[in-house]
Amino acid sequence: MKYRLDLEKEYFKFAATHFAIFSKDSAERLHGHNYFVGVSFEGDELDPELGLLIEFNEMKPAIKQICEDLDEYVLLPVESPFIRVHETNTEVEVLFAQRRYTFPPVDCKILPLVNISCEELSRYICEKIAAKLPAKHFIKRLRVSIEETRGQTGIYTHNL
């Protein structure tokens, strides 16, 4: 791609609790991260009238909102073949191997993911951002990075 614009604002972040699953009976302990989100917009041409690939100010509020929608939740992957998530009005029960967790529903975000990993979260956020692109844009590729701790980043690239 000829052009790339990167957005990594200080407020593109969220704090969340999770456990990553490694197999049917192996997973991390429940813990949290302060995640940081970076977004790259790529394309081969600019808007001929404005000389812009995309107007940043159109996307910053959308990205911030996506981060806020994940902030301060227990993130749970409903598509995992290894865990069961059962939600009632009073609790969310999570069963994994010999573990059983219960959480208040207000504290949980059940996501259509196989795992709560940097890779899966970067794809999830990338798809959310792609759905928020304005009708007129010159973006051909969207890339989202999720840093869960310094030096540990997952990246997803989506061709439009």
DSSP file (Angstrom, degrees, kcal/mol; ACC not computed):
  #  RESIDUE AA STRUCTURE BP1 BP2  ACC     N-H-->O    O-->H-N    N-H-->O    O-->H-N    TCO  KAPPA ALPHA  PHI   PSI    X-CA   Y-CA   Z-CA
    1    1 A M              0   0    0      0, 0.0    43,-0.2     0, 0.0     3,-0.0   0.000 360.0 360.0 360.0 144.2    0.0    0.0    0.0
    2    2 A K        +     0   0    0     41,-0.3     2,-0.4     1,-0.1    42,-0.2   0.833 360.0  40.6 -80.3 -33.6    1.2    3.5   -0.8
    3    3 A Y  E     +A   43   0A   0     40,-2.8    40,-2.0    42,-0.1     2,-0.3  -0.918  58.4 176.5-123.1 143.6   -0.4    5.3    2.2
    4    4 A R  E     -A   42   0A   0     -2,-0.4     2,-0.4    38,-0.2    38,-0.2  -0.976   8.0-168.0-144.9 131.5   -0.7    4.4    5.8
    5    5 A L  E     -A   41   0A   0     36,-2.7    36,-2.9    -2,-0.3     2,-0.4  -0.978  11.9-156.2-117.6 130.9   -2.2    6.4    8.7
    6    6 A D  E     -A   40   0A   0     -2,-0.4     2,-0.5    34,-0.2    34,-0.2  -0.901   7.3-168.7-111.6 134.7   -1.7    5.2   12.3
    7    7 A L  E     +A   39   0A   0     32,-3.3    32,-2.8    -2,-0.4    -2,-0.0  -0.983  20.6 153.8-120.9 119.2   -3.9    6.1   15.2
    8    8 A E        +     0   0    0     -2,-0.5    30,-0.1    30,-0.2     2,-0.1  -0.522  20.1 177.5-140.4  68.3   -2.6    5.2   18.7
    9    9 A K    >   -     0   0    0     28,-0.1     3,-1.8     1,-0.1    28,-0.3  -0.406  39.4-120.9 -75.0 150.2   -4.3    7.7   21.0
   10   10 A E  T 3  S+     0   0    0      1,-0.3    -1,-0.1    -2,-0.1    27,-0.1   0.818 113.6  55.6 -58.8 -31.5   -3.8    7.4   24.8
   11   11 A Y  T 3  S+     0   0    0      1,-0.2     2,-1.6    25,-0.1    -1,-0.3   0.383  77.8  97.0 -88.4   5.6   -7.5    7.0   25.3
   12   12 A F    <   +     0   0    0     -3,-1.8    25,-3.0    25,-0.1     2,-0.3  -0.592  69.8 102.2 -86.6  73.5   -7.7    3.9   22.9
   13   13 A K  E     -B   36   0A   0     -2,-1.6     2,-0.3    23,-0.2    23,-0.2  -0.967  47.0-171.7-150.7 160.5   -7.5    1.6   25.9
   14   14 A F  E     -B   35   0A   0     21,-1.8    21,-2.9    -2,-0.3     2,-0.5  -0.974  18.3-137.3-155.2 149.6   -9.5   -0.7   28.1
   15   15 A A  E     +B   34   0A   0     -2,-0.3    57,-3.5    19,-0.2    58,-0.7  -0.922  36.1 161.5-107.3 131.9   -9.0   -2.6   31.3
   16   16 A A  E     -Bc  33  73A   0     17,-2.0    17,-2.3    -2,-0.5     2,-0.3  -0.989  34.2-128.6-151.3 157.2  -10.5   -6.1   31.4
   17   17 A T  E     +Bc  32  74A   0     56,-2.4    58,-3.0    -2,-0.3     2,-0.3  -0.828  41.5 137.6-104.8 144.7  -10.3   -9.5   33.1
   18   18 A H  E     -B   31   0A   0     13,-3.0    13,-2.4    -2,-0.3     2,-0.3  -0.967  40.2-134.6-164.0 175.3   -9.9  -12.8   31.3
   19   19 A F        -     0   0    0     56,-0.3    97,-0.4    -2,-0.3     2,-0.3  -0.942  24.0-134.6-142.1 132.2   -8.3  -16.1   31.2
   20   20 A A        -     0   0    0     -2,-0.3     8,-2.6     9,-0.2     2,-0.4  -0.647  17.7-135.6 -85.3 140.9   -6.8  -17.5   28.0
   21   21 A I  E     +G   27   0B   0     -2,-0.3     6,-0.3     6,-0.2     3,-0.1  -0.819  23.9 176.3 -99.9 133.5   -7.5  -21.1   27.1
   22   22 A F  E     -     0   0B   0      4,-3.2     2,-0.3    -2,-0.4     5,-0.2   0.665  67.3 -22.1-108.5 -24.9   -4.7  -23.4   25.9
   23   23 A S  E >  S-G   26   0B   0      3,-1.8     3,-0.8    59,-0.0    -1,-0.3  -0.928  86.1 -68.3-166.9-175.2   -6.5  -26.8   25.6
   24   24 A K  T 3  S+     0   0    0     -2,-0.3    73,-0.3     1,-0.2     3,-0.0   0.737 134.1  20.2 -62.4 -21.2   -9.6  -28.6   27.0
   25   25 A D  T 3  S+     0   0    0     72,-0.1     2,-0.4     1,-0.1    -1,-0.2   0.189 112.0  78.3-134.3  18.8   -8.0  -28.7   30.4
   26   26 A S  E <   +G   23   0B   0     -3,-0.8    -4,-3.2    71,-0.0    -3,-1.8  -0.991  48.2 138.0-134.6 129.6   -5.3  -26.0   30.5
   27   27 A A  E     -G   21   0B   0     -2,-0.4    -6,-0.2    -6,-0.3     3,-0.1  -0.981  49.4 -92.0-157.9 162.5   -5.8  -22.3   30.8
   28   28 A E        -     0   0    0     -8,-2.6     2,-0.2    -2,-0.3     3,-0.1  -0.281  49.8 -98.2 -68.2 164.1   -4.4  -19.2   32.6
   29   29 A R        -     0   0    0      1,-0.1    -9,-0.2   -10,-0.1     2,-0.2  -0.510  53.7 -82.1 -76.1 156.5   -5.7  -18.1   35.9
   30   30 A L  S    S+     0   0    0     -2,-0.2     2,-0.3   -11,-0.1   -11,-0.2  -0.428  73.2 141.5 -60.3 127.4   -8.2  -15.4   35.9
   31   31 A H  E     -B   18   0A   0    -13,-2.4   -13,-3.0    -2,-0.2     2,-0.3  -0.919  38.0-117.6-157.9 178.5   -6.3  -12.1   35.7
   32   32 A G  E     -B   17   0A   0     -2,-0.3     2,-0.3   -15,-0.3   -15,-0.2  -0.844  14.4-164.0-129.7 164.6   -6.5   -8.6   34.1
   33   33 A H  E     -B   16   0A   0    -17,-2.3   -17,-2.0    -2,-0.3     2,-0.7  -0.959  25.8-129.8-139.2 156.8   -4.8   -6.4   31.6
   34   34 A N  E     -B   15   0A   0    114,-0.6   -19,-0.2    -2,-0.3     2,-0.2  -0.927  40.3-156.5-102.7 100.9   -4.7   -2.7   30.6
   35   35 A Y  E     -B   14   0A   0    -21,-2.9   -21,-1.8    -2,-0.7     2,-0.4  -0.552   9.0-157.4 -84.5 142.5   -5.0   -3.2   26.9
   36   36 A F  E     -BD  13 147A   0    111,-2.0   111,-2.8    -2,-0.2     2,-0.4  -0.973   8.9-150.5-120.0 136.8   -3.9   -0.5   24.4
   37   37 A V  E     - D   0 146A   0    -25,-3.0     2,-0.4    -2,-0.4   109,-0.2  -0.887  12.0-175.5-113.0 133.9   -5.3   -0.4   20.9
   38   38 A G  E     - D   0 145A   0    107,-2.3   107,-2.7    -2,-0.4     2,-0.4  -0.970   6.8-162.8-123.8 144.0   -3.6    0.9   17.7
   39   39 A V  E     -AD   7 144A   0    -32,-2.8   -32,-3.3    -2,-0.4     2,-0.4  -0.991   3.6-166.1-131.1 133.5   -5.3    1.2   14.3
   40   40 A S  E     -AD   6 143A   0    103,-3.1   103,-2.5    -2,-0.4     2,-0.5  -0.972   4.2-161.2-118.5 133.5   -3.7    1.5   10.9
   41   41 A F  E     -AD   5 142A   0    -36,-2.9   -36,-2.7    -2,-0.4     2,-0.3  -0.958  16.1-174.5-110.9 127.8   -5.6    2.6    7.8
   42   42 A E  E     +AD   4 141A   0     99,-2.8    98,-3.5    -2,-0.5    99,-2.0  -0.934  12.2 147.7-127.7 148.4   -3.9    1.7    4.5
   43   43 A G  E     -A    3   0A   0    -40,-2.0   -40,-2.8    -2,-0.3   -41,-0.3  -0.982  44.9-126.3-166.4 169.2   -4.7    2.5    0.9
   44   44 A D  S    S+     0   0    0     -2,-0.3     2,-0.3    94,-0.3    95,-0.1   0.593  89.6  33.1 -99.8 -15.0   -3.3    3.2   -2.6
   45   45 A E        -     0   0    0     93,-0.5     2,-0.3   -42,-0.1    -1,-0.1  -0.957  67.8-134.5-142.0 160.7   -5.0    6.4   -3.3
   46   46 A L        -     0   0    0     -2,-0.3     7,-0.2    -3,-0.1    91,-0.0  -0.701  43.4 -84.2-108.0 160.6   -6.2    9.6   -1.6
   47   47 A D    >>  -     0   0    0      5,-3.2     4,-3.2    -2,-0.3     3,-0.5  -0.543  41.8-142.8 -59.3 119.4   -9.5   11.5   -1.9
   48   48 A P  T 34 S+     0   0    0      0, 0.0    -1,-0.2     0, 0.0    -2,-0.0   0.756  96.3  47.7 -64.8 -23.6   -8.6   13.6   -5.0
   49   49 A E  T 34 S+     0   0    0      1,-0.1    -2,-0.1     3,-0.1    -3,-0.0   0.770 127.3  22.8 -85.7 -26.8  -10.5   16.6   -3.6
   50   50 A L  T <4 S-     0   0    0     -3,-0.5     3,-0.1     2,-0.2    -1,-0.1   0.600  90.3-128.8-116.4 -16.9   -9.1   16.5    0.0
   51   51 A G     <  +     0   0    0     -4,-3.2     2,-0.4     1,-0.3    -5,-0.0   0.823  67.3 127.3  67.8  30.3   -5.8   14.7   -0.3
   52   52 A L        -     0   0    0     -5,-0.5    -5,-3.2     1,-0.1    -1,-0.3  -0.923  56.2-157.9-122.1 144.8   -6.8   12.4    2.6
   53   53 A L  S    S-     0   0    0      1,-0.4    85,-1.6    -2,-0.4     2,-0.3   0.880  89.0 -22.4 -77.8 -46.6   -7.0    8.6    2.9
   54   54 A I  S    S-     0   0    0     83,-0.2     2,-0.8    84,-0.1    -1,-0.4  -0.956  70.7-107.0-158.3 151.3   -9.6    9.1    5.7
   55   55 A E    >>  -     0   0    0     -2,-0.3     3,-2.0     1,-0.2     4,-0.7  -0.764  26.0-150.4 -86.9 114.3  -10.4   11.9    8.0
   56   56 A F  H >> S+     0   0    0     -2,-0.8     4,-2.2     1,-0.3     3,-1.5   0.859  91.6  63.1 -51.7 -42.3   -9.1   10.9   11.5
   57   57 A N  H 34 S+     0   0    0      1,-0.3    -1,-0.3     2,-0.2    -2,-0.0   0.697  97.2  58.7 -63.9 -17.3  -11.8   12.9   13.3
   58   58 A E  H <4 S+     0   0    0     -3,-2.0     4,-0.3     1,-0.1    -1,-0.3   0.797 114.5  35.5 -75.9 -28.5  -14.5   10.7   11.8
   59   59 A M  H <X S+     0   0    0     -3,-1.5     4,-2.5    -4,-0.7     5,-0.3   0.751  97.6  76.5 -99.5 -27.7  -12.9    7.5   13.3
   60   60 A K  H  X S+     0   0    0     -4,-2.2     4,-2.5     1,-0.2     5,-0.2   0.903  97.1  47.1 -56.7 -45.9  -11.5    8.6   16.7
   61   61 A P  H  > S+     0   0    0      0, 0.0     4,-2.2     0, 0.0    -1,-0.2   0.890 112.4  50.9 -63.7 -36.1  -14.9    8.7   18.5
   62   62 A A  H  > S+     0   0    0     -4,-0.3     4,-2.0     2,-0.2    -2,-0.2   0.921 112.2  45.6 -66.2 -43.6  -15.9    5.3   17.0
   63   63 A I  H  X S+     0   0    0     -4,-2.5     4,-2.1     1,-0.2    -1,-0.2   0.913 112.2  51.8 -65.9 -42.5  -12.6    3.6   18.2
   64   64 A K  H  X S+     0   0    0     -4,-2.5     4,-2.5    -5,-0.3    -1,-0.2   0.911 109.6  50.1 -59.7 -42.3  -12.9    5.2   21.6
   65   65 A Q  H  X S+     0   0    0     -4,-2.2     4,-2.1     2,-0.2    -1,-0.2   0.889 107.2  53.4 -65.5 -39.7  -16.5    3.9   22.0
   66   66 A I  H  X S+     0   0    0     -4,-2.0     4,-0.5     2,-0.2    -1,-0.2   0.913 111.4  47.0 -60.4 -42.5  -15.4    0.4   21.0
   67   67 A C  H >X S+     0   0    0     -4,-2.1     3,-1.3     1,-0.2     4,-0.9   0.922 110.7  51.4 -64.5 -44.2  -12.8    0.5   23.7
   68   68 A E  H 3< S+     0   0    0     -4,-2.5     3,-0.5     1,-0.3    -1,-0.2   0.841 102.0  61.4 -62.6 -32.8  -15.2    1.9   26.3
   69   69 A D  H 3< S+     0   0    0     -4,-2.1    -1,-0.3     1,-0.2    -2,-0.2   0.686 111.9  38.6 -67.9 -17.2  -17.7   -1.0   25.5
   70   70 A L  H X< S+     0   0    0     -3,-1.3     3,-0.9    -4,-0.5    -1,-0.2   0.508  90.5 119.2-104.8  -9.4  -15.0   -3.4   26.7
   71   71 A D  T 3< S-     0   0    0     -4,-0.9   -55,-0.2    -3,-0.5     3,-0.1  -0.373  80.8   0.0 -71.7 132.4  -13.7   -1.4   29.6
   72   72 A E  T 3  S+     0   0    0    -57,-3.5     2,-0.3     1,-0.2    -1,-0.2   0.855 100.7 122.5  62.9  42.0  -13.9   -2.9   33.1
   73   73 A Y  E <   -c   16   0A   0     -3,-0.9   -56,-2.4   -58,-0.7     2,-0.7  -0.883  69.0-116.7-123.5 159.1  -15.6   -6.2   32.2
   74   74 A V  E     -ce  17 108A   0     33,-2.9    35,-2.6    -2,-0.3     2,-0.5  -0.895  39.5-142.5 -86.6 117.8  -14.9   -9.8   32.6
   75   75 A L  E     - e   0 109A   0    -58,-3.0   -56,-0.3    -2,-0.7    35,-0.2  -0.741  20.6-173.4 -91.3 128.3  -14.5  -10.9   28.9
   76   76 A L  E     - e   0 110A   0     33,-2.3    35,-3.2    -2,-0.5     2,-0.8  -0.976  20.8-137.2-126.9 132.2  -15.9  -14.4   28.1
   77   77 A P  E >   - e   0 111A   0      0, 0.0     3,-1.0     0, 0.0     6,-0.2  -0.765  16.1-175.2 -92.0 106.4  -15.6  -16.3   24.8
   78   78 A V  T 3  S+     0   0    0     33,-2.6     7,-0.2    -2,-0.8    36,-0.1   0.679  78.8  60.5 -75.2 -16.8  -18.9  -17.9   24.0
   79   79 A E  T 3  S+     0   0    0     34,-2.3    35,-0.2    32,-0.5    -1,-0.2   0.445  74.8 117.6 -91.0   0.1  -17.6  -19.7   20.9
   80   80 A S    <   -     0   0    0     -3,-1.0     3,-0.5    33,-0.6    35,-0.1  -0.465  57.4-150.4 -68.8 133.9  -15.0  -21.8   22.7
   81   81 A P  S    S+     0   0    0      0, 0.0    -1,-0.1     0, 0.0    33,-0.0   0.588  94.0  57.4 -75.6  -7.8  -15.6  -25.5   22.6
   82   82 A F  S    S+     0   0    0     32,-0.2    15,-0.6    14,-0.0     2,-0.3   0.568 101.1  52.1-103.6 -10.7  -13.9  -25.8   26.0
   83   83 A I  E     -H   96   0C   0     -3,-0.5     2,-0.5    -6,-0.2    13,-0.2  -0.913  63.3-145.9-125.6 155.8  -16.0  -23.6   28.2
   84   84 A R  E     -H   95   0C   0     11,-2.2    11,-2.6    -2,-0.3     2,-0.5  -0.979  11.3-166.6-118.2 131.4  -19.7  -23.3   28.9
   85   85 A V  E     -H   94   0C   0     -2,-0.5     2,-0.5     9,-0.2     9,-0.2  -0.975   6.6-178.3-118.6 121.1  -21.2  -19.9   29.6
   86   86 A H  E     -H   93   0C   0      7,-2.8     7,-3.3    -2,-0.5     2,-0.5  -0.980   7.5-163.4-123.8 123.0  -24.7  -19.9   31.1
   87   87 A E  E     +H   92   0C   0     -2,-0.5     5,-0.2     5,-0.2     2,-0.2  -0.897  14.1 165.9-112.5 131.8  -26.3  -16.5   31.8
   88   88 A T        -     0   0    0      3,-2.9    -2,-0.0    -2,-0.5     0, 0.0  -0.667  54.1 -91.8-122.7-175.8  -29.4  -15.9   34.0
   89   89 A N  S    S+     0   0    0     -2,-0.2     3,-0.1     1,-0.2    -2,-0.0   0.772 124.8  35.8 -68.2 -24.7  -30.8  -12.7   35.4
   90   90 A T  S    S+     0   0    0      1,-0.2     2,-0.3    14,-0.1    -1,-0.2   0.662 123.5   6.0-106.9 -19.0  -28.7  -13.1   38.6
   91   91 A E        -     0   0    0     13,-0.2    -3,-2.9    14,-0.1     2,-0.5  -0.998  50.9-131.4-160.1 159.7  -25.4  -14.6   37.4
   92   92 A V  E     -HI  87 103C   0     11,-2.8    11,-2.0    -2,-0.3     2,-0.5  -0.983  29.0-158.2-112.5 119.2  -23.2  -15.7   34.7
   93   93 A E  E     -HI  86 102C   0     -7,-3.3    -7,-2.8    -2,-0.5     2,-0.5  -0.855   6.3-168.1-101.3 131.7  -21.8  -19.1   35.3
   94   94 A V  E     -HI  85 101C   0      7,-2.7     7,-2.7    -2,-0.5     2,-0.5  -0.981   0.8-169.1-122.1 124.7  -18.6  -20.2   33.5
   95   95 A L  E     +HI  84 100C   0    -11,-2.6   -11,-2.2    -2,-0.5     2,-0.4  -0.962  13.2 163.6-117.1 126.2  -17.5  -23.8   33.5
   96   96 A F  E >   -HI  83  99C   0      3,-1.9     3,-3.5    -2,-0.5   -13,-0.1  -0.957  63.8 -54.5-141.9 121.3  -14.0  -24.8   32.3
   97   97 A A  T 3  S-     0   0    0    -15,-0.6   -72,-0.1    -2,-0.4   -71,-0.0  -0.258 124.2 -17.4  48.0-121.0  -12.4  -28.2   33.1
   98   98 A Q  T 3  S+     0   0    0    -73,-0.1    -1,-0.3    -3,-0.1     2,-0.3   0.349 119.2 100.8 -93.6   6.2  -12.6  -28.4   36.9
   99   99 A R  E <   -I   96   0C   0     -3,-3.5    -3,-1.9     2,-0.0     2,-0.4  -0.661  47.2-173.1 -96.4 147.9  -13.2  -24.7   37.4
  100  100 A R  E     -I   95   0C   0     -2,-0.3     2,-0.4    -5,-0.2    -5,-0.2  -0.976   5.9-179.2-138.4 125.0  -16.5  -22.9   38.1
  101  101 A Y  E     -I   94   0C   0     -7,-2.7    -7,-2.7    -2,-0.4     2,-0.4  -0.924   8.0-165.9-119.5 146.9  -16.8  -19.1   38.1
  102  102 A T  E     +I   93   0C   0     -2,-0.4    -9,-0.2    -9,-0.2    -2,-0.0  -1.000  12.6 174.4-131.0 137.6  -19.9  -17.0   38.8
  103  103 A F  E     -I   92   0C   0    -11,-2.0   -11,-2.8    -2,-0.4     5,-0.1  -0.949  39.7 -98.6-135.0 152.8  -20.1  -13.3   38.1
  104  104 A P    >   -     0   0    0      0, 0.0     3,-1.9     0, 0.0     4,-0.3  -0.558  36.3-126.0 -65.7 136.9  -22.8  -10.7   38.2
  105  105 A P  G >  S+     0   0    0      0, 0.0     3,-1.6     0, 0.0   -15,-0.1   0.835 108.0  63.9 -55.6 -33.3  -24.2  -10.2   34.6
  106  106 A V  G 3  S+     0   0    0      1,-0.3   -15,-0.0     3,-0.0     0, 0.0   0.720 101.8  51.2 -64.7 -20.0  -23.5   -6.5   34.8
  107  107 A D  G <  S+     0   0    0     -3,-1.9   -33,-2.9   -34,-0.1     2,-0.3   0.422  98.4  84.1 -95.8   0.2  -19.7   -7.2   35.1
  108  108 A C  E <   -e   74   0A   0     -3,-1.6     2,-0.5    -4,-0.3   -33,-0.2  -0.809  51.3-166.9-112.4 145.9  -19.5   -9.6   32.1
  109  109 A K  E     -e   75   0A   0    -35,-2.6   -33,-2.3    -2,-0.3     2,-0.6  -0.953  15.4-156.7-125.0 108.9  -19.1   -9.0   28.4
  110  110 A I  E     -e   76   0A   0     -2,-0.5   -35,-0.1   -35,-0.2    -2,-0.0  -0.783  16.8-165.6 -90.5 118.9  -19.9  -12.2   26.5
  111  111 A L  E     -e   77   0A   0    -35,-3.2   -33,-2.6    -2,-0.6     2,-2.2  -0.789  30.9-118.6-111.9 148.0  -18.1  -12.1   23.1
  112  112 A P  S    S+     0   0    0      0, 0.0     2,-0.3     0, 0.0    -2,-0.0  -0.360  75.9 117.9 -79.5  60.6  -18.5  -14.2   19.9
  113  113 A L        -     0   0    0     -2,-2.2   -34,-2.3   -37,-0.2   -33,-0.6  -0.833  68.6-135.5-126.2 160.7  -14.9  -15.4   20.1
  114  114 A V  S    S+     0   0    0     -2,-0.3     2,-0.3     1,-0.3   -32,-0.2   0.753  91.6   0.1 -83.4 -28.9  -13.1  -18.7   20.6
  115  115 A N        -     0   0    0      2,-0.1     2,-1.1   -39,-0.1    -1,-0.3  -0.977  69.2-115.4-154.3 157.1  -10.7  -17.3   23.1
  116  116 A I        +     0   0    0    -97,-0.4     2,-0.3    -2,-0.3   -41,-0.1  -0.752  66.9 134.1 -99.6  85.1   -9.9  -14.0   24.9
  117  117 A S  S  > S-     0   0    0     -2,-1.1     4,-2.9   -97,-0.1     5,-0.2  -0.798  72.4-105.2-125.2 165.3   -6.5  -13.6   23.3
  118  118 A C  H  > S+     0   0    0     -2,-0.3     4,-2.5     1,-0.2     5,-0.2   0.898 121.6  52.7 -57.7 -39.9   -4.7  -10.6   21.7
  119  119 A E  H  > S+     0   0    0      2,-0.2     4,-1.8     1,-0.2    -1,-0.2   0.946 113.0  41.2 -63.3 -49.2   -5.3  -12.2   18.4
  120  120 A E  H  > S+     0   0    0      1,-0.2     4,-2.7     2,-0.2    -2,-0.2   0.906 115.4  50.6 -67.8 -41.1   -9.0  -12.7   18.8
  121  121 A L  H  X S+     0   0    0     -4,-2.9     4,-2.7     1,-0.2     5,-0.2   0.890 108.5  52.3 -64.2 -38.2   -9.5   -9.3   20.4
  122  122 A S  H  X S+     0   0    0     -4,-2.5     4,-2.2    -5,-0.2    -1,-0.2   0.897 112.0  46.4 -65.8 -37.9   -7.7   -7.6   17.6
  123  123 A R  H  X S+     0   0    0     -4,-1.8     4,-2.6     2,-0.2     5,-0.2   0.939 112.6  50.2 -66.1 -46.6   -9.9   -9.3   15.0
  124  124 A Y  H  X S+     0   0    0     -4,-2.7     4,-1.8     1,-0.2    -2,-0.2   0.930 114.6  43.0 -57.0 -49.0  -13.0   -8.5   17.0
  125  125 A I  H  X S+     0   0    0     -4,-2.7     4,-2.6     2,-0.2    -1,-0.2   0.889 111.6  54.9 -67.5 -39.1  -12.1   -4.8   17.3
  126  126 A C  H  X S+     0   0    0     -4,-2.2     4,-2.8    -5,-0.2    -2,-0.2   0.924 108.5  48.3 -59.7 -45.0  -11.0   -4.6   13.7
  127  127 A E  H  X S+     0   0    0     -4,-2.6     4,-1.6     1,-0.2    -1,-0.2   0.879 111.0  51.0 -63.9 -37.6  -14.4   -5.9   12.5
  128  128 A K  H  X S+     0   0    0     -4,-1.8     4,-0.6    -5,-0.2    -2,-0.2   0.912 112.2  46.4 -64.6 -42.4  -16.1   -3.4   14.7
  129  129 A I  H >< S+     0   0    0     -4,-2.6     3,-1.4     1,-0.2     4,-0.5   0.918 108.4  55.5 -66.4 -43.4  -14.0   -0.6   13.3
  130  130 A A  H >< S+     0   0    0     -4,-2.8     3,-1.0     1,-0.3    -1,-0.2   0.871 104.6  54.3 -57.0 -37.5  -14.6   -1.8    9.7
  131  131 A A  H 3< S+     0   0    0     -4,-1.6    -1,-0.3     1,-0.2    -2,-0.2   0.691 107.3  52.0 -69.8 -17.9  -18.3   -1.6   10.3
  132  132 A K  T << S+     0   0    0     -3,-1.4    -1,-0.2    -4,-0.6    -2,-0.2   0.414  78.3 122.8 -99.0  -0.1  -17.9    2.1   11.4
  133  133 A L  S <  S-     0   0    0     -3,-1.0     4,-0.1    -4,-0.5    -3,-0.0  -0.348  70.5-106.3 -61.8 142.1  -16.0    3.3    8.3
  134  134 A P        -     0   0    0      0, 0.0    -1,-0.1     0, 0.0    -2,-0.0  -0.252  27.9-109.3 -65.5 159.5  -17.7    6.2    6.6
  135  135 A A  S    S+     0   0    0      1,-0.2     2,-0.7    -3,-0.1    -2,-0.1   0.892 110.0  51.8 -57.5 -41.6  -19.5    5.5    3.2
  136  136 A K  S    S+     0   0    0      2,-0.0     2,-0.3     0, 0.0    -1,-0.2  -0.875  77.2 126.1-102.8 113.4  -16.8    7.4    1.4
  137  137 A H        -     0   0    0     -2,-0.7   -83,-0.2    -4,-0.1   -84,-0.1  -0.963  53.3-139.6-154.6 168.0  -13.3    6.3    2.2
  138  138 A F        +     0   0    0    -85,-1.6   -93,-0.5    -2,-0.3     2,-0.3   0.021  54.5 135.2-120.4  24.3  -10.2    5.2    0.4
  139  139 A I        +     0   0    0      1,-0.2   -96,-0.3   -86,-0.1     3,-0.1  -0.603  21.5 168.3 -80.1 130.8   -9.1    2.4    2.8
  140  140 A K  S    S+     0   0    0    -98,-3.5    20,-2.8    -2,-0.3     2,-0.4   0.586  70.5  28.3-110.7 -22.6   -8.1   -0.9    1.3
  141  141 A R  E     -DF  42 159A   0    -99,-2.0   -99,-2.8    18,-0.3     2,-0.4  -0.998  60.9-164.0-145.4 137.7   -6.6   -2.5    4.5
  142  142 A L  E     -DF  41 158A   0     16,-2.8    16,-3.4    -2,-0.4     2,-0.4  -0.975   8.8-170.9-121.6 134.0   -7.3   -2.0    8.1
  143  143 A R  E     -DF  40 157A   0   -103,-2.5  -103,-3.1    -2,-0.4     2,-0.4  -0.992   1.3-170.2-130.2 130.5   -4.9   -3.2   10.8
  144  144 A V  E     -DF  39 156A   0     12,-2.6    12,-2.6    -2,-0.4     2,-0.4  -0.976   2.5-165.5-122.7 131.8   -5.6   -3.4   14.6
  145  145 A S  E     -DF  38 155A   0   -107,-2.7  -107,-2.3    -2,-0.4     2,-0.5  -0.928   2.6-163.3-114.8 141.5   -3.0   -4.1   17.3
  146  146 A I  E     -DF  37 154A   0      8,-2.9     8,-2.5    -2,-0.4     2,-0.6  -0.975   2.7-163.8-124.2 115.6   -3.8   -5.0   20.8
  147  147 A E  E     +DF  36 153A   0   -111,-2.8  -111,-2.0    -2,-0.5     6,-0.2  -0.886  11.7 175.6 -99.5 118.3   -1.0   -4.7   23.4
  148  148 A E  E    S-     0   0A   0      4,-2.0  -114,-0.6    -2,-0.6     2,-0.3   0.727  73.7  -3.6 -94.1 -23.6   -1.9   -6.5   26.6
  149  149 A T  E >  S- F   0 152A   0      3,-1.1     3,-2.7  -116,-0.1    -1,-0.4  -0.958 101.1 -66.8-158.6 157.6    1.4   -5.9   28.3
  150  150 A R  T 3  S+     0   0    0     -2,-0.3     3,-0.1     1,-0.3    -3,-0.0  -0.236 123.6  10.9 -53.6 125.7    4.6   -4.2   27.2
  151  151 A G  T 3  S+     0   0    0      1,-0.1     2,-0.5     0, 0.0    -1,-0.3   0.486 107.3  98.2  85.4   3.8    6.2   -6.2   24.4
  152  152 A Q  E <   +F  149   0A   0     -3,-2.7    -4,-2.0     2,-0.0    -3,-1.1  -0.898  47.1 155.9-129.3 101.5    3.2   -8.5   23.9
  153  153 A T  E     -F  147   0A   0     -2,-0.5     2,-0.4    -6,-0.2    -6,-0.2  -0.976  28.6-155.7-132.8 137.6    1.0   -7.4   21.0
  154  154 A G  E     -F  146   0A   0     -8,-2.5    -8,-2.9    -2,-0.4     2,-0.4  -0.911  16.2-163.6-108.3 141.6   -1.5   -9.2   18.8
  155  155 A I  E     -F  145   0A   0     -2,-0.4     2,-0.4   -10,-0.2   -10,-0.2  -0.982   8.3-169.6-130.2 136.2   -2.3   -7.8   15.3
  156  156 A Y  E     -F  144   0A   0    -12,-2.6   -12,-2.6    -2,-0.4     2,-0.4  -0.990   6.8-159.9-124.2 134.9   -5.1   -8.5   12.9
  157  157 A T  E     -F  143   0A   0     -2,-0.4     2,-0.5   -14,-0.2   -14,-0.2  -0.955   5.2-169.4-116.8 131.3   -5.2   -7.3    9.3
  158  158 A H  E     -F  142   0A   0    -16,-3.4   -16,-2.8    -2,-0.4     2,-0.5  -0.976  12.4-147.6-123.3 120.4   -8.4   -7.0    7.3
  159  159 A N  E      F  141   0A   0     -2,-0.5   -18,-0.3   -18,-0.2   -19,-0.1  -0.748 360.0 360.0 -85.5 129.6   -8.5   -6.4    3.6
  160  160 A L              0   0    0    -20,-2.8   -19,-0.2    -2,-0.5    -1,-0.1   0.423 360.0 360.0 -94.7 360.0  -11.5   -4.4    2.5
